[in-house]
Structure formats: structure tokens, C-alpha cells
Amino acid sequence: MKERLFSLLGIEPGEESMIVRLLTQSVFLGVFFGAFDISAHSLFLSIFDEKKMAWGYVLSGMAGIILTTVYTQLQSRINFRNFSVINLAFVTCLTLILWIILMINPLKWVIFLVFVMLGPLNILAMLGFWGTVSRLFTLRQGKRLFGLVDAGLIIGIIVSCYAIPVLLSLNFRAHNILLISAAGVLIATVLQITIGSRFLITQAKSTSETAKPGETKSILGLIKENSYIRILGAFIALSVMTAFFVQYSFMAVTREQYPAEEDMARFLGLFTGSMMIFTLLIKLTVFAYLIRNYGLRTCLALSPVLIAGFAIIAVVIGTLMGYTPATSGFMLFFMILALSRLFSKSLKDSIESPSFKVIYLTFDEKTRYVVQSGMDGTVNEIAALSSGLLLSGLGILGFIRLIHFSIVLIAITGLWIFIAFRLYSEYRKSIRKALESGSRDIAGSEVHQDKSVNEGRFLAELAFRENYFDLVSGNYKSLDKYHGNWFPFRVLEEADSRKDLSLLPLVKKIAADQGNGKEVRERAASVSESLEHLYSSVTEKDDKIIFSQKLLADSRQPQTTQILRLLRDNSDDSKATGIMLIGKFGIKDMIQEVCECLNYPKLRRQAKDILIHFGKDATDQLQRYYMVSSGNNETSKAILRILSRGGNSDNSMFLFARLWSNSRQVKEIALKLLSDSDFKSTDNERDHIHQLISDIIGIIVWNISAAICLEKNKDELLLQTLNKDTARWNQFLFDLLSITYDSGSISRIRENLASNTVESVNYALEMIDIVIDESIKPKIIPLLDVIPKEAKVKNLYQFYPGEIPDYPRLIDDILNRDYNLLGIWIRACSLRNMPSVDNDMLAESVIALLFSPEPILQEESAKLIARSGNQIYSSVSGRIDANLKNRIEMFMHNEITEQEMLYEKVRFLSSLLAGIDEDYLLFLANSLKYLKVPENNELPAEGYILWSLPSGNKAAIISYQDETDAKIMGIKSDEGFYLLPLSAVEDFHYQYPEQSSIILNYIENIEL
């Protein structure tokens, strides 16, 4: 039960103790705020009139400025864990002293002092509490839990307010309400001590400490320099003034209606409690709805428009029907002012404050916190002081009556409305500026760095093969790029074992380089001597491969006939030497021969490097060969990667045209390469891209509809898999937007959407409104808005009509959907998830997958048919070959273990290589071999990774046979082993270089 409640509230495991204490503390602080407010106002207005209340506001504002200044100074000098306790202890002591003095001798000056200290003590308690919360929470936790903690404060105020009428009915004296307030802050102080002792409260650095000398500016300096901040300050000042005028008029008329102290306390308790409930409801429901459907402009203008409306109604009623207790219109006048107070307070806390959070996002990080703290502190207190002075000044004038304050309020709210629209206009301008500066920052911060290879043997082997053409061509930059001894040792080992004469110049360089260790130089000298002897004596008749390597080591260009003989030879080594001769000597007429080698697994890496070396000269041949081999995805992707390195507009446009390829993988790699090269589409191409964006949104909408069905049927496995596929399409969509619009702006939009708060999402939608073209905007905004899935589908129905499928139909749709729209893995999960085939339509789909080219779908459909009984098997047995029939029968008789299934192999790899999509892991799973016991005759001669089952937490990389026994003994397992050849990893790195960093880092960690 507890776990479900914590999960519902968004509390993650490990946070429970801290959150419970903070929530409890926030409730008791709410009790303090609510009880003190009602006590101070009821005591004050039972003795003084409203004109004295205005002077009380003035003195309270001055006291608040002094105490907050002292607070700011002390918090930077005292450890915050201790200071937070001292701060609350000070508030507790002062509250208790005020209560004691009040009980001993309730003189007028004591009651006046209680009223004056209401605001300052509230501010001190609030500053200490939120200071603690902000230091305990990370940024991610804060976004998730600030609202929950804030709700605790409101609940505490509600509890204290509704408790007061009950206590007063039990003959509880009104003076003692202050004691309840003191008890609340006392308990909060005790809780602060326990929080400080159990949890780490970090000591945040002040702005002055973190900023460079001369960089720090005060809020007043920023207001003077920046018109946007100036208008924001004016808006907040007018908001505070309006609140004071509304409060003043409301309390004045309340005093007339409830002159007795206890009656006023009873009424204020019920009214304030109801007002806070109203505030909480608006905060939880109305703000998110308003800002998503009507935008920030409506949120900013709502409060002044409503308050102005109430003020006008109050003036009309007061003028026509009277506003004194003796007139017939007094009660109606009182109700209008009460409504004005209700909406003023509720909208300030639930609409205005969150709207400010949206506005603060438009400032850069250095300025943001200065502006936010300055507005909440300095500007707020100055406005409060000014409001008190204005109210006091009006009160001094003999002809001023209560209704005149409402007339002045109309003028203030009229100016406030004007400033609200000005503020929204400046907000939009600020977004444009932020987007422009953001794109410049991103463009200026892009730094290309080559990955360094450290001590790992496999990574050194991989690096050697990737740089082999450069090394034999005389480009030795890779020697400086790769650290450690493994790389030069690998060069020497290759040169020595294979008598590779093409490496002779490099071996001489290693031997002569004093930066290498003594052991490396001595080994290099020995290998060099051996190769030089071979170089001087070998002829073509002795060994044609070694002789061809001699040609590669030579500085003279060989004859074309010699190269052609090498290319026509059946040996892969001869072909490899032949194409490297073409590359080294830049023979452009033979580029076509190099292109053809991209289809040969043992030659494709060298062919790719050579074609990159040719650069623009290879463009035409590569584009032609792409068309010839377009049915081969691996070759097509390799050609696109080579073309992207050419750096000319023709290649970019060729890549751009591939965005409309039938292959999802080709589309993705083409877009990724365009995005990485900062390609920008022209205005003429934009309409074409918009149609593609529209198609992608349609695919995502289908996924969302499917996800709704899976959620309703509580199918977590398929839902999780589908969400990954949707995230992949979302990435494709944002990459499309990046090449269509300013990439820096799109990046900022995505960052704010990822924050997933109402404020950041609205900020992102405002940026979309500015950046994205009108033709596609109606589809983009509903898709990216953080709203329930059902609402997204509904909002997009006019563009993508459809319905939420029922579960059986959805499963059939998943199995039969185009492979370029939905991945292979989710189909395998669908098959694995079904206990049996229960209808004819589904049976046909499952049977069709028996003939799929994907081994995992063959396996899972065969296993599902085996689970479904003899009827389906009998209907299909005559249509399948003997091997498949035998495999189904093995499944039926449980003769194939789970570990041998590709499905389990993918799950195993996914648990170790988090971050690589399962559809990509299928490539590795096809090479993963299950061994019950690793017998020597089953182990490959080349290197491999060996994992113990079931968890794979014990692993070894075995590069040579003499390492086998010792390393296997270190990872014993009774449940068997998985073996993955390192050659499969190398192939994966070639096929999916964008995905391979995760597994390469994993291997490096094992080796180290």
C-alpha cells in the first residue's frame, strides 16, 4: 500500500524518508502561516481601523527588507545546515515572545507589532524552507517534487484555517491562535534538525562567488539596463499593489461586517481555508489547461482583467446601492470584495507564479537566478512598501472613502493589463533572441575529436585494421592518436607474422621514435632487419603476395597490368593489395574496381578507406555504384558514409534524396549524416520535407494509438518495446526538423520538452510557434505537447483519422506491419507474449512468419505453433521443408533450450549493453553461441568474449588459445556460457558505427 502511494505521488525508491519529513515539515509550516495570518488580522482590526493597517503595511515592508537583507548576508557566511535551524529557531522564539507578551498585557502596541511582524516572519520561514528543499533536491528531483512539497504548505494552511472556527466554538481564546502558530513553527524547527542530521544539505555558492569579478549585477542594475526586465518588474510591482489594495478593501469591509475579534477570526478561518482549497484546485487543473490551450498571454492578463471587473462591479454597486453597513447594498458590496480577494490570492499563487517560471526560462542561466531572486525579494518588498505608503497617503486625505480605493484599483489594474500585453510582447522577442544566440553557441561549440584507444588489445586490433591503408600509404597520424603499447605491438606482430613488407616504412619509424619504450624499439629493430632482408631478396616467383606488398612499400607506381593481375587473383590478400595500390598512387581510372570491393566482407573496410582517400574524385563512381547495389542495405549505407566525408553539395543532395528511400535504416543514416554535416534545406526543398514530416507524424500517431491499446490491456512488454520504437521515430523527426530549421532552436525546443514541466513545455511550444512553418505547425504542436496519449490522438484526428484498435487486431497488425515502419524485435516480442494462437486470422499471420527471412521470427513463430497444439501444426506441416518441420517438433518436445533461442540471446545482450536498440542487437545475437560446457573443439581459434550464465556478470576476452583454460576457470558456471566471436563485434562496428561505442567501451572495461 505504501509503495503504491509513493509511486502515485512520484516518489522514487530511496526518497521516501526525506520526502515524508519535508512534507510533514511543510504542513506544520502551513499551520504557522495560516494561524499567524488569521491571528494578526483579527486582533489588529478588532482594535485599529483600516487606515492604521496601511501604516502597518509600510512598517512591515521596511522590517521585511531589513530581515531579508540580514538573512542573505548570514546564509553566505554560516553553514546552511546550521543556519536553517537558527533561522527557524529565531522565528519560533519571536512568535512565542509575541504570544507571551500578548497574554501578559495585550496593549495596542503589542497587537500592532504582531501585525507588523506577520510578513517578515513568513518570509524568513519560507526562505529557510525552500532553501533547504533546493539544496536537498537535484534538478530532476526538483522538477518532479517541488509541486508536492508546495501542496503540503497549502494543506497546512487549510488545516489551521478550518481548525480555528472549531477551536473558537470550544471557548478557545482568539489570542491563543498565535500559540498554534508558534507550535507549528516549533515542530518545523525540530524536523529541520532531523533533516539536517540525516541528509546532506549542500552549501550553495552565491552568485558573487561563482561569477568572475565585475560580472555580477544587482537586480536594480539589470532593471536599469534591460527593458524586458524593467517591464517584468513593473508587472510584478503592479501585481503586488493590486493584491494590497484588494486585501485592504476586503479587510476594511470585513471589519465592518465582523467587528468582534472572535467573529472575525472565525470568518477569516473559513474564508482563508476555502480560498486555499480553491488555489490548490486551480493550481492542479486550471493552469496547465490555460497555458496549453490559450497560452501565456491569457495567463498574464487573466488576473488583472478579473480584478478590474470585480472593482468596476464594486464601484457600480457602491455608487447605486451604497457601501456602508446602514445601506441595502452593503452585503452585496462585501460579497464582491470577498470574491475579488478570493480570485486575487488564488490566481496570484496558481496562475501568476507558474507563469513567472515560464518567463524566467527565457533568461540565460547567469541572469536567471539574479532576476528570479531579485523579483521575489527586492522588487516584491519595494512594491509592498510603496503600496503601504500609497494606501496610507490616500487614508490621510479626509474626503477619501472606502469606495475610492476601488476606483484607484481600476486605474492600477488598467495599467497592469497594458503592462501584461507589453510583457508578453517582450517575452516573444526574448525567445527569438534566445533562439538566435542558442544557434550561435551550438555552432561555435562544436569540436571534433578523434577517439583515443588505450590499453585494450581488441581495440588496438580494431584500430590497426581501421587505419591499415593510412599506415601503408605513409600517413602515420594514428600513431599519435592511439595511446599505450598495444597499437605499436599489433603493427609489429602483423609485420612479423605475415611478413608484410608494406609495413616496412612504418616499422622503421617505430624503431627510430624515441617516444616509444625500449622494448617496443628493440622489437621494431628486429622486425625491420628481418623485413629488409626479405625486401632485398623476394621476387614474384617466390611469393606473389609478399612481392605485391613490396610494390606497396615502394615509392614507384606499379604498372596497371600488375594491379589488374592482383585484382583478378582468387586470393583476398592479393585483391586487398591491389586496391591499396590504386589508393596509394591515386589511380582514378580504377576507382570502379575499388567500389566493387565494397560487397566483399574481407575487403570492404580497405575499400571504404581508399574511397574516402579519393574524396571528390570518387563521387560520380560511388553514386553510380549506389544505384547498382541499392538492394544491399549494408553496401548502400557504406557508400552514404563515404559520400558524407566528401564535403560537397552534390554529395549532400544525393544524401538528401535518400530520405525518401524505402529502407528505414538507409533513411536514418542519410538523415544522421546530413544533420552531422550541418546541412540546411533550401526554401524550395522545404515543402517536400514538410510532407515527409507529416508522414513521420502519421507513423508516430499509429504507434501512440497502439500504445493506448497496450496500456489498457496492461501489456508491459510490448508497450516498453513500442515506446522504444516511437522514441526512434521521434529522433528521426527532430533530425528532420534540424535540417529544415535552425538546429540550435530545435535543440533548445527538445531540451525544454524533455524537462517535462508545464512551464518548460509551454516555453518549448512558444518556440515552436515562432520557429516552425504554419503549414506543419498544427500537426507538430499537438504531437509534441505533453498531454495524455488519448488527447494527442484526438487533436490529430483531423489529419490522421483512425481509431484505437482492439487488442487481438493490434497484435495481428504488428505482425503484418511494414518492416520499415515497425521493427523486427516487437514482432518477436508479440509472438513470445502469446500463450497460443486462438483465431484463424492470427494463425495465418503466424504461419506466414515461418517463411520470414528473419531467423528470430522463424524461431518464435515455430515455437508459438508448437505451443498451440497439433491442429495448426497439421495444417502447415505439408507446406514447410524438413528442417523447419524438425525444428517445430523439437520445440513441441522441449528439445531446444531457451538459451539457444535468438530471443533470449537478444535479451541477454540488451541487459549488458543498455542503450543499443534490440533491433540492432539482433546482428550480434545471430553470432552468439550457447555452450553448456566450453569444450576446446567448440571454441574458435580467433578471439572471442565468453560470458557465464545466467547474468553475464562474469566475462572474459580470450584472444589466444593459450589463454583459454586459465580464463575459463575464472568464470565457472553451472548454467552454461555464451560465446561471441570478436570478429562479429568488428563487423557490427563496421555496419553500425553510430551504435558501436557502447559495446567497444564494454570490451575496453573488461580488458582493463
PyMOL commands that set and color helices and strands:
alter all, ss='L'
color gray80, all
select helices_A, chain A and resi 2-8+16-45+50-75+80-104+108-136+139-169+174-198+207-210+219-225+227-257+261-293+295-321+330-360+365-396+402-445+457-466+468-473+477-481+486-497+501-512+518-537+544-553+560-568+572-584+588-599+604-628+633-644+649-660+664-676+683-712+716-740+743-755+758-771+777-784+789-795+807-816+824-833+840-849+855-867+870-879+882-892+898-900+902-912+918-925+936-938+961-969+982-991+997-1007
alter helices_A, ss='H'
color red, helices_A
select strands_A, chain A and resi 929-931+944-948+955-958+977-981
alter strands_A, ss='S'
color yellow, strands_A
deselect
rebuild
show_as cartoon
